[in-house]
């Protein structure tokens, strides 16, 4: 069972950088090819920058050429939540952290096998827990 993390807007502002807040709490998007993890290849777990929940394994990360870190699947389906997003005059599927409701990015069905999915995420919404650091 998921234990939700709930904080006030002011608590999030104090915890996060302005850019992390803009993207993760305000449903923003970082510029393509600008994120720290766009071309990262270190082994580890990608966690939510807001609550620290492990979301994606580095083994599922792939080079999509889109300018954002992309993954084929989450660690577990209950770690994320998907919502319809009709913003900016288009339909997309938003990816949120299921623990704290942070905006992570969007998911598309044009990824590689075996899932065919591309979870296209903002680096600023994530923190990489490198494998060597977690030993």
Backbone as a printed PyTorch tensor [residue, N CA C, xyz], in Angstrom:
tensor([[[  0.8370,  -1.1860,   0.0000],
         [  0.0000,   0.0000,   0.0000],
         [  0.8830,   1.2510,   0.0000]],

        [[  0.5260,   2.2020,  -0.8150],
         [  1.2840,   3.4490,  -0.9630],
         [  0.9570,   4.4020,   0.1870]],

        [[  2.0020,   4.9210,   0.8100],
         [  1.8540,   5.9410,   1.8500],
         [  2.0750,   7.2960,   1.1760]],

        [[  1.0160,   8.0870,   1.0200],
         [  1.0910,   9.3670,   0.3330],
         [  1.9240,  10.3750,   1.1260]],

        [[  2.6740,  11.2080,   0.4050],
         [  3.4110,  12.3220,   0.9870],
         [  2.6530,  13.5890,   0.6110]],

        [[  2.2070,  14.3050,   1.6210],
         [  1.4370,  15.5280,   1.3940],
         [  2.1290,  16.6720,   2.1260]],

        [[  2.4280,  17.7170,   1.3720],
         [  3.0590,  18.9120,   1.9390],
         [  2.3350,  20.1350,   1.4070]],

        [[  2.4880,  21.2350,   2.1120],
         [  1.9150,  22.4840,   1.6290],
         [  2.7550,  23.0070,   0.4720]],

        [[  2.1750,  23.9170,  -0.2570],
         [  2.8990,  24.5490,  -1.3590],
         [  4.1750,  25.2170,  -0.8390]],

        [[  4.0750,  25.8620,   0.3020],
         [  5.2470,  26.5300,   0.8840],
         [  6.3300,  25.5210,   1.2730]],

        [[  5.9420,  24.3750,   1.7990],
         [  6.9200,  23.3370,   2.1460],
         [  7.6470,  22.8370,   0.9020]],

        [[  6.9070,  22.6520,  -0.1980],
         [  7.5610,  22.2250,  -1.4500],
         [  8.5190,  23.3040,  -1.9340]],

        [[  8.1190,  24.5620,  -1.8720],
         [  8.9810,  25.6640,  -2.3200],
         [ 10.2800,  25.7250,  -1.5140]],

        [[ 10.2040,  25.4330,  -0.2250],
         [ 11.3940,  25.4520,   0.6230],
         [ 12.3150,  24.2740,   0.3190]],

        [[ 11.7400,  23.1330,  -0.0360],
         [ 12.5200,  21.9220,  -0.2780],
         [ 13.1910,  21.8980,  -1.6520]],

        [[ 12.5340,  22.4440,  -2.6520],
         [ 12.9770,  22.3140,  -4.0380],
         [ 13.6270,  23.5990,  -4.5510]],

        [[ 14.4600,  23.4490,  -5.5830],
         [ 14.9760,  24.6240,  -6.2790],
         [ 13.8210,  25.2430,  -7.0700]],

        [[ 13.9460,  26.4950,  -7.4890],
         [ 12.8740,  27.0960,  -8.2880],
         [ 12.5390,  26.2720,  -9.5510]],

        [[ 13.5420,  25.7350, -10.2210],
         [ 13.2900,  24.9470, -11.4340],
         [ 12.6210,  23.6130, -11.0930]],

        [[ 13.0620,  22.9600, -10.0340],
         [ 12.4140,  21.7150,  -9.6080],
         [ 10.9500,  21.9840,  -9.2570]],

        [[ 10.7000,  23.0580,  -8.5720],
         [  9.3310,  23.4080,  -8.1990],
         [  8.4910,  23.6880,  -9.4530]],

        [[  9.0270,  24.4730, -10.3700],
         [  8.2960,  24.8370, -11.5940],
         [  7.8730,  23.5960, -12.3710]],

        [[  8.7660,  22.6230, -12.4780],
         [  8.4730,  21.4300, -13.2650],
         [  7.6800,  20.3970, -12.4610]],

        [[  8.1950,  20.0070, -11.2980],
         [  7.5860,  18.9070, -10.5460],
         [  6.2550,  19.2830,  -9.8900]],

        [[  6.1380,  20.4910,  -9.3910],
         [  4.8940,  20.8860,  -8.7140],
         [  3.9900,  21.7010,  -9.6350]],

        [[  4.5910,  22.3850, -10.6370],
         [  3.8110,  23.2400, -11.5220],
         [  3.5430,  22.6570, -12.8920]],

        [[  3.8950,  21.3900, -13.1000],
         [  3.6620,  20.6790, -14.3630],
         [  4.3770,  21.3380, -15.5370]],

        [[  5.5780,  21.8440, -15.2740],
         [  6.3750,  22.4550, -16.3250],
         [  7.1880,  21.4190, -17.0860]],

        [[  8.0010,  21.9130, -18.0110],
         [  8.8870,  21.0570, -18.8030],
         [ 10.2350,  21.7460, -18.9230]],

        [[ 11.3050,  20.9960, -18.7010],
         [ 12.6340,  21.5670, -18.9070],
         [ 12.9410,  21.5800, -20.4060]],

        [[ 13.8520,  22.4420, -20.8180],
         [ 14.2400,  22.5190, -22.2270],
         [ 14.8660,  21.1990, -22.6730]],

        [[ 14.5790,  20.7980, -23.8890],
         [ 15.1600,  19.5770, -24.4600],
         [ 16.6820,  19.6670, -24.4310]],

        [[ 17.3270,  18.5520, -24.1560],
         [ 18.7870,  18.3980, -24.1310],
         [ 19.4730,  19.2360, -23.0540]],

        [[ 18.7160,  19.7390, -22.0830],
         [ 19.3180,  20.5650, -21.0410],
         [ 19.4420,  19.8300, -19.7080]],

        [[ 18.7610,  18.7220, -19.5410],
         [ 18.6970,  18.0410, -18.2650],
         [ 19.9360,  17.2180, -17.9310]],

        [[ 20.1960,  17.1160, -16.6540],
         [ 21.3620,  16.4010, -16.1340],
         [ 21.3850,  14.9240, -16.5370]],

        [[ 20.2190,  14.3030, -16.6750],
         [ 20.1760,  12.8630, -16.9370],
         [ 19.8570,  12.5100, -18.3820]],

        [[ 19.8100,  13.5020, -19.2290],
         [ 19.4980,  13.2450, -20.6410],
         [ 20.4320,  12.1930, -21.2360]],

        [[ 21.7170,  12.3190, -20.9450],
         [ 22.6900,  11.3740, -21.5060],
         [ 23.4420,  10.6090, -20.4310]],

        [[ 22.8420,  10.4710, -19.2590],
         [ 23.4690,   9.7230, -18.1620],
         [ 23.4010,   8.2320, -18.4380]],

        [[ 24.4680,   7.5210, -18.0940],
         [ 24.5100,   6.0720, -18.3260],
         [ 24.9330,   5.2880, -17.0980]],

        [[ 25.0410,   5.9590, -15.9420],
         [ 25.4650,   5.2830, -14.7230],
         [ 24.3670,   4.3450, -14.2330]],

        [[ 24.7870,   3.1850, -13.6840],
         [ 23.7840,   2.2740, -13.1180],
         [ 23.2180,   2.8300, -11.8150]],

        [[ 21.9530,   2.5670, -11.5880],
         [ 21.3060,   3.0120, -10.3640],
         [ 19.8060,   3.0850, -10.5180]],

        [[ 19.1830,   3.7880,  -9.5860],
         [ 17.7380,   3.9640,  -9.5790],
         [ 17.4080,   5.4390,  -9.7110]],

        [[ 16.4250,   5.7420, -10.5200],
         [ 15.9450,   7.1090, -10.6640],
         [ 14.7400,   7.2720,  -9.7450]],

        [[ 14.8450,   8.2350,  -8.8320],
         [ 13.8210,   8.4540,  -7.8180],
         [ 13.1750,   9.8190,  -8.0090]],

        [[ 12.0320,   9.9980,  -7.3930],
         [ 11.3210,  11.2700,  -7.4210],
         [ 12.1170,  12.3120,  -6.6410]],

        [[ 12.3290,  13.4770,  -7.2210],
         [ 13.0860,  14.5440,  -6.5650],
         [ 12.3350,  15.0970,  -5.3520]],

        [[ 11.0330,  14.9520,  -5.3380],
         [ 10.2300,  15.4980,  -4.2400],
         [ 10.1910,  14.5780,  -3.0220]],

        [[  9.9140,  13.2880,  -3.2300],
         [  9.7020,  12.3890,  -2.0890],
         [ 10.7170,  11.2540,  -1.9840]],

        [[ 11.5730,  11.0840,  -3.0010],
         [ 12.6120,  10.0640,  -2.9450],
         [ 12.1630,   8.6620,  -3.3110]],

        [[ 10.9310,   8.4910,  -3.7530],
         [ 10.4390,   7.1710,  -4.1470],
         [ 11.1750,   6.6750,  -5.3850]],

        [[ 11.7090,   5.4550,  -5.3320],
         [ 12.3620,   4.8590,  -6.4950],
         [ 11.3170,   4.6120,  -7.5750]],

        [[ 11.5920,   5.1020,  -8.7950],
         [ 10.6150,   5.0400,  -9.8720],
         [ 11.0580,   4.2100, -11.0750]],

        [[ 12.3000,   4.4090, -11.5320],
         [ 12.7850,   3.7540, -12.7440],
         [ 14.1940,   3.2190, -12.5300]],

        [[ 14.4740,   2.0510, -13.0970],
         [ 15.8210,   1.4770, -13.0500],
         [ 16.6180,   1.9570, -14.2540]],

        [[ 17.9020,   2.1690, -14.0480],
         [ 18.7580,   2.6190, -15.1480],
         [ 18.8090,   1.5920, -16.2800]],

        [[ 18.5600,   0.3340, -15.9700],
         [ 18.5790,  -0.7140, -17.0120],
         [ 17.4410,  -0.5510, -18.0050]],

        [[ 16.4110,   0.2440, -17.6640],
         [ 15.2930,   0.4630, -18.5870],
         [ 15.4160,   1.7920, -19.3230]],

        [[ 16.5110,   2.5230, -19.0890],
         [ 16.7430,   3.8080, -19.7480],
         [ 17.3140,   3.5640, -21.1460]],

        [[ 16.8790,   4.3560, -22.1170],
         [ 17.3830,   4.2200, -23.4830],
         [ 17.5050,   5.5900, -24.1320]],

        [[ 18.2930,   5.6480, -25.1820],
         [ 18.5020,   6.8890, -25.9330],
         [ 17.3670,   7.0620, -26.9340]],

        [[ 16.4680,   7.9820, -26.6470],
         [ 15.3100,   8.2020, -27.5160],
         [ 15.5670,   9.2890, -28.5530]],

        [[ 16.6000,  10.1080, -28.3270],
         [ 16.8920,  11.2010, -29.2470],
         [ 15.9560,  12.3890, -29.0780]],

        [[ 15.1220,  12.3670, -28.0490],
         [ 14.1320,  13.4260, -27.8590],
         [ 14.6510,  14.6030, -27.0390]],

        [[ 15.7300,  14.3920, -26.2880],
         [ 16.2620,  15.4500, -25.4450],
         [ 15.8640,  15.3380, -23.9890]],

        [[ 15.1610,  14.2690, -23.6420],
         [ 14.7840,  14.0090, -22.2590],
         [ 15.1170,  12.5560, -21.9250]],

        [[ 15.4320,  12.2680, -20.6510],
         [ 15.6750,  10.8760, -20.2760],
         [ 14.4260,  10.0400, -20.5540]],

        [[ 14.6280,   8.8730, -21.1560],
         [ 13.5040,   8.0200, -21.5300],
         [ 13.7010,   6.6100, -20.9880]],

        [[ 12.6020,   6.0210, -20.5450],
         [ 12.6090,   4.6920, -19.9370],
         [ 11.5050,   3.8500, -20.5610]],

        [[ 11.6870,   2.5330, -20.5330],
         [ 10.6830,   1.6390, -21.1130],
         [  9.5980,   1.2360, -20.1340]],

        [[  9.9000,   1.2780, -18.8230],
         [  8.8900,   0.9010, -17.8350],
         [  9.3260,   1.3360, -16.4400]],

        [[  8.3490,   1.5540, -15.5480],
         [  8.6790,   1.8960, -14.1580],
         [  9.1040,   0.6450, -13.3890]],

        [[  9.6830,   0.8490, -12.2190],
         [ 10.0630,  -0.2650, -11.3470],
         [  8.8440,  -1.1190, -11.0290]],

        [[  7.7350,  -0.4700, -10.7140],
         [  6.4620,  -1.1440, -10.4420],
         [  5.3430,  -0.1960, -10.8470]],

        [[  4.2580,  -0.7530, -11.3250],
         [  3.1450,   0.0740, -11.8060],
         [  2.5720,   0.9810, -10.7200]],

        [[  2.6490,   0.5800,  -9.4480],
         [  2.0600,   1.4010,  -8.3950],
         [  2.9410,   2.5850,  -7.9950]],

        [[  4.1270,   2.7100,  -8.5710],
         [  5.0190,   3.8360,  -8.2520],
         [  4.6200,   5.1050,  -8.9960]],

        [[  3.9330,   4.9370, -10.1190],
         [  3.5370,   6.0820, -10.9390],
         [  2.0250,   6.0820, -11.1280]],

        [[  1.5270,   7.2270, -11.5540],
         [  0.1180,   7.3610, -11.9100],
         [  0.0530,   8.0610, -13.2630]],

        [[ -0.8570,   7.6330, -14.1080],
         [ -1.0250,   8.2240, -15.4280],
         [ -2.3340,   9.0040, -15.4660]],

        [[ -2.2880,  10.1910, -16.0690],
         [ -3.4850,  11.0190, -16.2080],
         [ -3.5390,  11.6040, -17.6090]],

        [[ -4.7460,  11.7600, -18.1290],
         [ -4.9300,  12.4110, -19.4220],
         [ -4.5350,  13.8700, -19.2970]],

        [[ -3.8310,  14.3770, -20.3100],
         [ -3.3400,  15.7530, -20.3160],
         [ -3.7370,  16.3940, -21.6490]],

        [[ -4.6130,  17.3780, -21.5800],
         [ -5.0820,  18.0720, -22.7830],
         [ -4.4790,  19.4720, -22.9000]],

        [[ -3.4040,  19.7440, -22.1500],
         [ -2.7860,  21.0670, -22.1830],
         [ -2.0690,  21.3140, -23.5160]],

        [[ -1.8330,  22.5560, -23.8040],
         [ -1.0990,  22.9890, -25.0020],
         [ -1.7680,  22.5320, -26.3020]],

        [[ -3.0770,  22.3700, -26.2800],
         [ -3.8370,  22.0470, -27.4810],
         [ -3.5860,  20.6590, -28.0500]],

        [[ -3.1280,  19.7300, -27.2200],
         [ -2.8780,  18.3650, -27.6930],
         [ -3.2480,  17.3740, -26.6050]],

        [[ -3.3740,  16.1060, -26.9800],
         [ -3.6330,  15.0510, -25.9980],
         [ -2.3540,  14.2810, -25.7370]],

        [[ -2.0060,  14.1720, -24.4550],
         [ -0.8680,  13.3620, -24.0320],
         [ -1.2660,  12.6420, -22.7480]],

        [[ -0.4030,  11.7280, -22.3100],
         [ -0.6190,  11.0390, -21.0440],
         [  0.4890,  11.4650, -20.0930]],

        [[  0.0910,  12.1440, -19.0300],
         [  1.0320,  12.6570, -18.0370],
         [  1.4530,  11.5390, -17.0830]],

        [[  2.7340,  11.5620, -16.6860],
         [  3.2680,  10.6260, -15.7090],
         [  3.5180,  11.4000, -14.4120]],

        [[  2.9360,  10.9060, -13.3240],
         [  3.0970,  11.5220, -12.0100],
         [  3.6200,  10.5020, -11.0140]],

        [[  4.3290,  10.9840, -10.0130],
         [  4.7210,  10.1280,  -8.8940],
         [  3.4480,   9.7880,  -8.1320]],

        [[  3.2190,   8.5240,  -7.8760],
         [  2.0070,   8.0980,  -7.1870],
         [  2.0690,   8.3520,  -5.6810]],

        [[  3.2330,   8.7110,  -5.1680],
         [  3.3800,   8.9520,  -3.7290],
         [  3.1290,  10.4200,  -3.3840]],

        [[  3.6640,  11.3440,  -4.2090],
         [  3.5490,  12.7690,  -3.8590],
         [  2.9120,  13.6170,  -4.9530]],

        [[  2.4940,  12.9930,  -6.0510],
         [  1.8260,  13.6840,  -7.1640],
         [  2.7380,  14.6180,  -7.9560]],

        [[  4.0550,  14.4390,  -7.8630],
         [  4.9720,  15.2630,  -8.6490],
         [  4.8080,  14.9570, -10.1410]],

        [[  4.8500,  16.0080, -10.9510],
         [  4.8440,  15.8450, -12.4040],
         [  6.2230,  15.3540, -12.8350]],

        [[  6.2510,  14.2240, -13.5500],
         [  7.5150,  13.6520, -14.0120],
         [  7.7440,  13.8790, -15.4990]],

        [[  6.6930,  13.8130, -16.2890],
         [  6.8020,  13.9520, -17.7380],
         [  5.5790,  13.3460, -18.3980]],

        [[  5.8050,  12.6850, -19.5440],
         [  4.7090,  12.0730, -20.2990],
         [  5.1410,  10.7050, -20.8210]],

        [[  4.1710,   9.8620, -21.1650],
         [  4.4580,   8.5410, -21.7130],
         [  3.8410,   8.4440, -23.1090]],

        [[  4.5860,   7.7980, -23.9990],
         [  4.1730,   7.6280, -25.3890],
         [  4.3390,   6.1580, -25.7720]],

        [[  3.5840,   5.7220, -26.7470],
         [  3.6480,   4.3080, -27.1640],
         [  4.5480,   4.0980, -28.3810]],

        [[  5.6660,   4.8190, -28.4260],
         [  6.6020,   4.6840, -29.5490],
         [  7.9980,   4.2560, -29.0750]],

        [[  8.0570,   3.5460, -27.9530],
         [  9.3270,   3.0960, -27.4030],
         [  9.7620,   1.7530, -27.9650]],

        [[ 10.9310,   1.2970, -27.5480],
         [ 11.4660,   0.0260, -28.0380],
         [ 10.7990,  -1.1860, -27.3760]],

        [[ 11.0560,  -2.3350, -27.9370],
         [ 10.5860,  -3.5850, -27.3390],
         [ 11.3370,  -3.8110, -26.0460]],

        [[ 10.8490,  -4.4990, -25.0750],
         [  9.6550,  -5.3330, -25.1420],
         [  8.3630,  -4.5930, -24.8140]],

        [[  8.4120,  -3.3980, -24.2020],
         [  7.1690,  -2.7410, -23.7800],
         [  6.5530,  -1.8560, -24.8530]],

        [[  7.3700,  -1.3060, -25.7330],
         [  6.8760,  -0.3700, -26.7330],
         [  6.5400,   0.9970, -26.1640]],

        [[  6.9050,   1.2250, -24.9010],
         [  6.5760,   2.4820, -24.2390],
         [  7.8200,   3.3620, -24.0920]],

        [[  7.5700,   4.6780, -24.1030],
         [  8.6430,   5.6570, -23.8630],
         [  8.1650,   6.6170, -22.7760]],

        [[  8.6700,   6.4040, -21.5770],
         [  8.4000,   7.3100, -20.4740],
         [  9.4170,   8.4380, -20.6060]],

        [[  8.9610,   9.5610, -21.1180],
         [  9.8030,  10.7150, -21.4260],
         [  9.7100,  11.6770, -20.2410]],

        [[ 10.7950,  11.7470, -19.4510],
         [ 10.7330,  12.4280, -18.1630],
         [ 11.6720,  13.6240, -18.0920]],

        [[ 11.3770,  14.5140, -17.1900],
         [ 12.2200,  15.6730, -16.9250],
         [ 13.3150,  15.2840, -15.9430]],

        [[ 14.5660,  15.5690, -16.2860],
         [ 15.6780,  15.3020, -15.3640],
         [ 15.4680,  15.9790, -14.0260]],

        [[ 14.9530,  17.1930, -14.0510],
         [ 14.8010,  17.9800, -12.8360],
         [ 13.7610,  17.3810, -11.8850]],

        [[ 12.9270,  16.4850, -12.3740],
         [ 11.9440,  15.8050, -11.5260],
         [ 12.5090,  14.5410, -10.8970]],

        [[ 13.7540,  14.2110, -11.2540],
         [ 14.3680,  12.9570, -10.8210],
         [ 15.6610,  13.2070, -10.0570]],

        [[ 16.0650,  12.2020,  -9.3130],
         [ 17.3940,  12.1740,  -8.7050],
         [ 17.9170,  10.7570,  -8.9280]],

        [[ 19.1540,  10.6550,  -9.3950],
         [ 19.7650,   9.3520,  -9.6500],
         [ 20.4730,   8.8650,  -8.4000]],

        [[ 20.0220,   7.7270,  -7.8970],
         [ 20.7010,   7.0550,  -6.7880],
         [ 21.6600,   6.0660,  -7.4350]],

        [[ 22.9080,   6.4930,  -7.5910],
         [ 23.8980,   5.6640,  -8.2910],
         [ 24.1440,   4.3690,  -7.5530]],

        [[ 24.3740,   3.2950,  -8.2980],
         [ 24.5460,   1.9560,  -7.7230],
         [ 25.6600,   1.9250,  -6.6930]],

        [[ 26.7770,   2.5890,  -6.9670],
         [ 27.9140,   2.5530,  -6.0380],
         [ 27.6140,   3.3230,  -4.7550]],

        [[ 26.7060,   4.2990,  -4.8080],
         [ 26.3500,   5.0770,  -3.6270],
         [ 25.4080,   4.3270,  -2.6940]],

        [[ 24.6560,   3.3850,  -3.2290],
         [ 23.6630,   2.6820,  -2.4230],
         [ 24.1980,   1.4060,  -1.7970]],

        [[ 25.4920,   1.1040,  -1.9830],
         [ 26.0680,  -0.1150,  -1.4050],
         [ 26.4250,   0.0800,   0.0540]]])
